Amino acid sequence: MKVHFLGVRGSTPATGAAFVRYGGDTSCVGLALGSEAVPSLLLDAGTGLRNLTPLLAGSPFAGTLLLTHLHWDHVQGLPFFPPGDRPDARVHAFLPAQGGRDGLDLLAKMMSPPAFPITPAELGGDWRFDAIEAGDVAIDAGNDFAVRAFDVTHKGGRTFGYVVSNKGLRLAYVPDHAPALGITTEALAELANVDLLVHGGQMVEAERRFADAYGHGTVNDALELAERVGARRLVLSHHSPGRTDDQLDEIAAGLPEGVCLARQGLIVDV
């Protein structure tokens, strides 16, 4: 698997010269297999989703989208992604079930007038929105990824982590997670011995009060979790929108071997 980091910020995009090296777009990760030129499975659809457009080189997007939750920084790229908003696009989107609503209705809560001029149903192409429970995710036949969803601790709506497998290799994607507020036994089981853990590291210990208040993890939380579950590698993402490149460099300098910070445009082989 090739892991494309298309957006690595949390909460809101970061702009300006101080945020160029790590990037300022919000959460989106693309997965591609073998010789595939571009990702066919997407994890979240923050503003980083736009960065997939040049990789598609004029082709429509046809694939799967897994949303961890419905906060703005994980869905705001949806209506600004031209390859997914054209008649020949085919997208099957999955999101956590909650409140007895169907997937389309859940997304329309944030993407519809008066907050936005169109609804998800008005995106071009063949879009399907499925609200799902934790467990195996029945992605489209012919896709060589196996996916499992599991509940994680975060505030403001049901939130999933995902484990994506291919040929015995396992990637875990958990961008919004507050381990200090509780870890379910299911999450520990799903994360055990993953080959790559992509986890949020938005806060540092000096910001513990804010981390707990908003349901996020600190860098130390992620390091401790990775060690606890036996993750072989850890990539910290979902960086604070106020954390400059120089400040992120300082964090990176203190990380142990096998751990790095995500940068927009980074590609990691699993």
C-alpha positions as a Markdown table, in Angstrom:
| # | Residue | x | y | z |
|---|---|---|---|---|
| 1 | Met | 0.0 | 0.0 | 0.0 |
| 2 | Lys | 1.1 | 3.5 | -0.8 |
| 3 | Val | -0.2 | 6.1 | 1.7 |
| 4 | His | -0.6 | 9.6 | 0.3 |
| 5 | Phe | -0.9 | 12.4 | 2.9 |
| 6 | Leu | -3.1 | 14.9 | 1.1 |
| 7 | Gly | -4.1 | 17.0 | 4.1 |
| 8 | Val | -2.5 | 16.9 | 7.6 |
| 9 | Arg | -4.0 | 19.8 | 9.6 |
| 10 | Gly | -6.7 | 19.5 | 12.2 |
| 11 | Ser | -9.6 | 21.8 | 13.1 |
| 12 | Thr | -9.2 | 24.4 | 10.3 |
| 13 | Pro | -6.7 | 25.1 | 7.4 |
| 14 | Ala | -3.5 | 27.0 | 8.1 |
| 15 | Thr | -2.2 | 29.5 | 5.6 |
| 16 | Gly | 0.9 | 31.7 | 5.3 |
| 17 | Ala | 4.6 | 31.3 | 5.0 |
| 18 | Ala | 5.0 | 29.7 | 8.4 |
| 19 | Phe | 3.0 | 26.7 | 7.3 |
| 20 | Val | 4.4 | 25.8 | 3.9 |
| 21 | Arg | 6.7 | 22.9 | 4.7 |
| 22 | Tyr | 4.2 | 20.7 | 6.5 |
| 23 | Gly | 1.2 | 22.0 | 4.7 |
| 24 | Gly | -2.1 | 23.7 | 5.7 |
| 25 | Asp | -4.9 | 21.6 | 4.4 |
| 26 | Thr | -7.1 | 19.5 | 6.7 |
| 27 | Ser | -7.4 | 15.7 | 7.0 |
| 28 | Cys | -7.3 | 13.5 | 4.0 |
| 29 | Val | -5.3 | 10.4 | 3.3 |
| 30 | Gly | -5.4 | 8.4 | 0.1 |
| 31 | Leu | -4.4 | 4.7 | -0.3 |
| 32 | Ala | -3.2 | 3.2 | -3.6 |
| 33 | Leu | -2.2 | -0.4 | -4.3 |
| 34 | Gly | 0.9 | -1.6 | -6.2 |
| 35 | Ser | 1.4 | 0.1 | -9.5 |
| 36 | Glu | -1.8 | 2.2 | -9.2 |
| 37 | Ala | -0.9 | 5.7 | -10.1 |
| 38 | Val | -3.5 | 7.3 | -7.8 |
| 39 | Pro | -5.4 | 6.4 | -4.6 |
| 40 | Ser | -8.7 | 4.5 | -5.0 |
| 41 | Leu | -9.6 | 4.6 | -1.2 |
| 42 | Leu | -9.8 | 7.8 | 0.7 |
| 43 | Leu | -9.7 | 8.4 | 4.4 |
| 44 | Asp | -11.6 | 11.6 | 5.3 |
| 45 | Ala | -12.4 | 14.5 | 3.0 |
| 46 | Gly | -11.0 | 17.6 | 4.5 |
| 47 | Thr | -9.7 | 20.4 | 2.4 |
| 48 | Gly | -6.7 | 18.1 | 1.5 |
| 49 | Leu | -9.1 | 16.2 | -0.8 |
| 50 | Arg | -8.4 | 18.9 | -3.4 |
| 51 | Asn | -4.8 | 17.8 | -3.6 |
| 52 | Leu | -5.9 | 14.5 | -5.2 |
| 53 | Thr | -7.2 | 16.4 | -8.3 |
| 54 | Pro | -3.8 | 16.9 | -10.1 |
| 55 | Leu | -2.9 | 13.3 | -9.4 |
| 56 | Leu | -6.0 | 12.2 | -11.4 |
| 57 | Ala | -4.8 | 14.2 | -14.4 |
| 58 | Gly | -8.2 | 14.9 | -15.7 |
| 59 | Ser | -9.8 | 11.5 | -14.9 |
| 60 | Pro | -12.9 | 11.2 | -12.7 |
| 61 | Phe | -12.5 | 9.7 | -9.2 |
| 62 | Ala | -14.0 | 6.2 | -8.9 |
| 63 | Gly | -13.5 | 4.6 | -5.5 |
| 64 | Thr | -14.3 | 4.5 | -1.8 |
| 65 | Leu | -14.4 | 7.2 | 0.8 |
| 66 | Leu | -14.3 | 6.4 | 4.6 |
| 67 | Leu | -15.3 | 9.3 | 6.9 |
| 68 | Thr | -14.1 | 9.0 | 10.5 |
| 69 | His | -16.7 | 11.6 | 11.6 |
| 70 | Leu | -18.5 | 14.7 | 10.4 |
| 71 | His | -16.6 | 17.6 | 11.9 |
| 72 | Trp | -15.9 | 20.3 | 9.3 |
| 73 | Asp | -12.2 | 19.6 | 9.0 |
| 74 | His | -13.0 | 16.1 | 7.8 |
| 75 | Val | -15.7 | 16.8 | 5.2 |
| 76 | Gln | -15.2 | 20.3 | 3.9 |
| 77 | Gly | -13.4 | 19.2 | 0.8 |
| 78 | Leu | -16.4 | 17.3 | -0.6 |
| 79 | Pro | -17.9 | 20.1 | -2.7 |
| 80 | Phe | -14.5 | 21.3 | -3.8 |
| 81 | Phe | -13.2 | 18.2 | -5.5 |
| 82 | Pro | -13.9 | 18.4 | -9.3 |
| 83 | Pro | -13.0 | 14.7 | -10.1 |
| 84 | Gly | -15.8 | 13.7 | -7.7 |
| 85 | Asp | -18.3 | 16.2 | -9.0 |
| 86 | Arg | -18.8 | 15.2 | -12.6 |
| 87 | Pro | -21.2 | 12.8 | -14.4 |
| 88 | Asp | -18.7 | 10.0 | -14.7 |
| 89 | Ala | -17.6 | 10.0 | -11.0 |
| 90 | Arg | -18.4 | 7.0 | -8.9 |
| 91 | Val | -18.0 | 7.3 | -5.1 |
| 92 | His | -19.2 | 5.0 | -2.3 |
| 93 | Ala | -18.9 | 6.9 | 1.0 |
| 94 | Phe | -19.2 | 5.4 | 4.5 |
| 95 | Leu | -19.7 | 7.2 | 7.7 |
| 96 | Pro | -20.6 | 6.3 | 11.4 |
| 97 | Ala | -24.2 | 5.6 | 12.0 |
| 98 | Gln | -25.9 | 7.8 | 14.6 |
| 99 | Gly | -29.2 | 9.2 | 15.5 |
| 100 | Gly | -31.1 | 6.9 | 13.3 |
| 101 | Arg | -30.4 | 9.0 | 10.2 |
| 102 | Asp | -29.3 | 7.7 | 6.8 |
| 103 | Gly | -25.9 | 8.7 | 5.5 |
| 104 | Leu | -27.1 | 11.3 | 3.1 |
| 105 | Asp | -29.2 | 13.0 | 5.7 |
| 106 | Leu | -26.3 | 13.1 | 8.2 |
| 107 | Leu | -24.0 | 14.8 | 5.7 |
| 108 | Ala | -26.7 | 17.2 | 4.7 |
| 109 | Lys | -26.8 | 18.6 | 8.3 |
| 110 | Met | -23.6 | 20.5 | 7.5 |
| 111 | Met | -23.8 | 20.7 | 3.7 |
| 112 | Ser | -27.1 | 22.3 | 2.8 |
| 113 | Pro | -28.7 | 25.8 | 2.7 |
| 114 | Pro | -28.4 | 28.2 | 4.4 |
| 115 | Ala | -24.9 | 27.0 | 5.5 |
| 116 | Phe | -23.9 | 25.9 | 1.9 |
| 117 | Pro | -25.6 | 26.3 | -1.5 |
| 118 | Ile | -25.9 | 22.6 | -2.4 |
| 119 | Thr | -26.5 | 19.3 | -0.6 |
| 120 | Pro | -24.5 | 16.1 | -1.0 |
| 121 | Ala | -27.3 | 14.7 | -3.2 |
| 122 | Glu | -26.5 | 17.5 | -5.8 |
| 123 | Leu | -22.9 | 16.4 | -6.3 |
| 124 | Gly | -22.3 | 15.1 | -9.9 |
| 125 | Gly | -21.9 | 11.5 | -10.7 |
| 126 | Asp | -22.9 | 8.3 | -8.8 |
| 127 | Trp | -22.5 | 9.0 | -5.1 |
| 128 | Arg | -23.7 | 6.6 | -2.4 |
| 129 | Phe | -23.7 | 7.5 | 1.3 |
| 130 | Asp | -24.0 | 4.6 | 3.8 |
| 131 | Ala | -24.2 | 5.1 | 7.6 |
| 132 | Ile | -22.6 | 2.0 | 9.1 |
| 133 | Glu | -22.0 | 0.3 | 12.4 |
| 134 | Ala | -18.5 | -0.8 | 13.7 |
| 135 | Gly | -17.1 | -4.0 | 12.2 |
| 136 | Asp | -16.3 | -5.1 | 8.7 |
| 137 | Val | -17.0 | -2.5 | 6.0 |
| 138 | Ala | -18.5 | -4.0 | 2.8 |
| 139 | Ile | -16.6 | -1.9 | 0.3 |
| 140 | Asp | -17.2 | -2.5 | -3.4 |
| 141 | Ala | -16.4 | -5.8 | -5.0 |
| 142 | Gly | -13.2 | -5.9 | -6.9 |
| 143 | Asn | -11.4 | -3.6 | -4.4 |
| 144 | Asp | -8.5 | -5.4 | -2.9 |
| 145 | Phe | -8.6 | -3.6 | 0.5 |
| 146 | Ala | -10.2 | -5.1 | 3.5 |
| 147 | Val | -11.6 | -2.5 | 6.0 |
| 148 | Arg | -12.7 | -2.6 | 9.6 |
| 149 | Ala | -14.3 | 0.3 | 11.5 |
| 150 | Phe | -14.2 | 0.7 | 15.3 |
| 151 | Asp | -15.4 | 3.3 | 17.7 |
| 152 | Val | -12.9 | 5.7 | 19.3 |
| 153 | Thr | -13.2 | 8.4 | 22.0 |
| 154 | His | -13.7 | 11.8 | 20.6 |
| 155 | Lys | -16.2 | 14.6 | 21.4 |
| 156 | Gly | -19.1 | 15.9 | 19.3 |
| 157 | Gly | -20.5 | 13.0 | 17.5 |
| 158 | Arg | -19.7 | 9.3 | 16.8 |
| 159 | Thr | -16.2 | 8.8 | 15.6 |
| 160 | Phe | -14.5 | 5.8 | 14.0 |
| 161 | Gly | -11.0 | 4.7 | 13.5 |
| 162 | Tyr | -10.3 | 2.4 | 10.5 |
| 163 | Val | -8.0 | -0.5 | 9.9 |
| 164 | Val | -7.2 | -1.1 | 6.2 |
| 165 | Ser | -5.6 | -4.4 | 5.2 |
| 166 | Asn | -4.0 | -5.8 | 2.1 |
| 167 | Lys | -1.8 | -8.9 | 1.6 |
| 168 | Gly | -1.3 | -9.2 | 5.4 |
| 169 | Leu | -0.3 | -5.6 | 5.9 |
| 170 | Arg | -2.4 | -3.4 | 8.1 |
| 171 | Leu | -2.7 | 0.4 | 8.3 |
| 172 | Ala | -4.7 | 2.1 | 11.2 |
| 173 | Tyr | -6.1 | 5.6 | 10.7 |
| 174 | Val | -7.1 | 7.3 | 13.9 |
| 175 | Pro | -6.8 | 11.1 | 13.4 |
| 176 | Asp | -9.2 | 12.2 | 16.1 |
| 177 | His | -8.8 | 10.2 | 19.3 |
| 178 | Ala | -8.5 | 11.1 | 23.0 |
| 179 | Pro | -6.8 | 8.0 | 24.6 |
| 180 | Ala | -6.5 | 9.8 | 27.9 |
| 181 | Leu | -10.3 | 10.0 | 28.1 |
| 182 | Gly | -10.6 | 6.2 | 27.5 |
| 183 | Ile | -9.8 | 3.5 | 25.1 |
| 184 | Thr | -12.3 | 0.8 | 24.3 |
| 185 | Thr | -11.2 | -2.9 | 24.3 |
| 186 | Glu | -12.3 | -3.1 | 20.7 |
| 187 | Ala | -10.0 | -0.3 | 19.7 |
| 188 | Leu | -7.1 | -1.9 | 21.4 |
| 189 | Ala | -7.8 | -5.2 | 19.7 |
| 190 | Glu | -8.1 | -3.6 | 16.2 |
| 191 | Leu | -4.9 | -1.6 | 16.7 |
| 192 | Ala | -2.8 | -4.5 | 17.9 |
| 193 | Asn | 0.4 | -4.9 | 15.9 |
| 194 | Val | -0.5 | -2.7 | 13.0 |
| 195 | Asp | 2.2 | -2.1 | 10.5 |
| 196 | Leu | 1.5 | 1.7 | 10.4 |
| 197 | Leu | -0.5 | 3.8 | 12.8 |
| 198 | Val | -1.6 | 7.2 | 11.6 |
| 199 | His | -2.7 | 9.0 | 14.8 |
| 200 | Gly | -3.6 | 12.5 | 15.7 |
| 201 | Gly | -0.9 | 14.5 | 17.5 |
| 202 | Gln | -2.6 | 17.9 | 17.6 |
| 203 | Met | -1.7 | 18.9 | 21.1 |
| 204 | Val | 1.4 | 18.8 | 23.4 |
| 205 | Glu | 1.4 | 18.2 | 27.1 |
| 206 | Ala | 1.3 | 21.9 | 27.9 |
| 207 | Glu | -2.1 | 22.0 | 26.1 |
| 208 | Arg | -3.6 | 19.0 | 28.0 |
| 209 | Arg | -6.6 | 21.1 | 29.1 |
| 210 | Phe | -7.5 | 21.9 | 25.5 |
| 211 | Ala | -6.9 | 18.3 | 24.4 |
| 212 | Asp | -9.3 | 16.9 | 27.0 |
| 213 | Ala | -11.9 | 19.7 | 26.4 |
| 214 | Tyr | -12.0 | 19.0 | 22.6 |
| 215 | Gly | -11.4 | 15.3 | 22.7 |
| 216 | His | -8.0 | 15.2 | 21.1 |
| 217 | Gly | -4.8 | 13.3 | 21.9 |
| 218 | Thr | -1.4 | 14.7 | 22.7 |
| 219 | Val | 1.9 | 13.7 | 21.0 |
| 220 | Asn | 2.7 | 11.7 | 24.2 |
| 221 | Asp | -0.7 | 10.0 | 24.1 |
| 222 | Ala | 0.0 | 8.8 | 20.6 |
| 223 | Leu | 3.5 | 7.6 | 21.5 |
| 224 | Glu | 2.2 | 5.7 | 24.5 |
| 225 | Leu | -0.7 | 4.2 | 22.5 |
| 226 | Ala | 1.6 | 3.1 | 19.7 |
| 227 | Glu | 3.9 | 1.3 | 22.2 |
| 228 | Arg | 0.9 | -0.3 | 24.0 |
| 229 | Val | -0.5 | -1.8 | 20.8 |
| 230 | Gly | 2.8 | -2.8 | 19.3 |
| 231 | Ala | 2.5 | -0.6 | 16.2 |
| 232 | Arg | 5.6 | -1.0 | 14.0 |
| 233 | Arg | 5.6 | 2.6 | 12.8 |
| 234 | Leu | 3.7 | 5.7 | 13.8 |
| 235 | Val | 3.0 | 8.8 | 11.8 |
| 236 | Leu | 1.6 | 11.8 | 13.7 |
| 237 | Ser | -0.9 | 13.9 | 11.8 |
| 238 | His | -3.9 | 16.3 | 12.4 |
| 239 | His | -1.4 | 19.0 | 13.4 |
| 240 | Ser | -2.7 | 22.1 | 15.3 |
| 241 | Pro | -3.6 | 24.9 | 12.8 |
| 242 | Gly | -1.5 | 27.3 | 14.9 |
| 243 | Arg | 1.6 | 25.1 | 15.0 |
| 244 | Thr | 4.2 | 26.6 | 12.7 |
| 245 | Asp | 6.7 | 24.6 | 10.6 |
| 246 | Asp | 9.5 | 25.6 | 13.0 |
| 247 | Gln | 7.5 | 24.4 | 16.0 |
| 248 | Leu | 6.7 | 21.1 | 14.3 |
| 249 | Asp | 10.4 | 20.7 | 13.6 |
| 250 | Glu | 11.1 | 21.0 | 17.3 |
| 251 | Ile | 8.5 | 18.2 | 18.0 |
| 252 | Ala | 10.0 | 16.1 | 15.2 |
| 253 | Ala | 13.5 | 16.4 | 16.7 |
| 254 | Gly | 12.4 | 14.8 | 19.9 |
| 255 | Leu | 10.6 | 11.8 | 18.4 |
| 256 | Pro | 11.9 | 8.2 | 18.8 |
| 257 | Glu | 13.0 | 6.0 | 15.9 |
| 258 | Gly | 10.1 | 4.8 | 13.8 |
| 259 | Val | 8.0 | 7.9 | 14.4 |
| 260 | Cys | 7.6 | 10.9 | 12.1 |
| 261 | Leu | 5.3 | 13.8 | 11.5 |
| 262 | Ala | 3.0 | 13.8 | 8.5 |
| 263 | Arg | 3.7 | 16.4 | 5.8 |
| 264 | Gln | 1.3 | 17.3 | 3.0 |
| 265 | Gly | 2.6 | 15.4 | -0.1 |
| 266 | Leu | 4.3 | 12.7 | 1.9 |
| 267 | Ile | 4.0 | 9.2 | 0.5 |
| 268 | Val | 4.7 | 6.2 | 2.8 |
| 269 | Asp | 4.9 | 2.6 | 1.7 |
| 270 | Val | 3.3 | -0.1 | 3.9 |
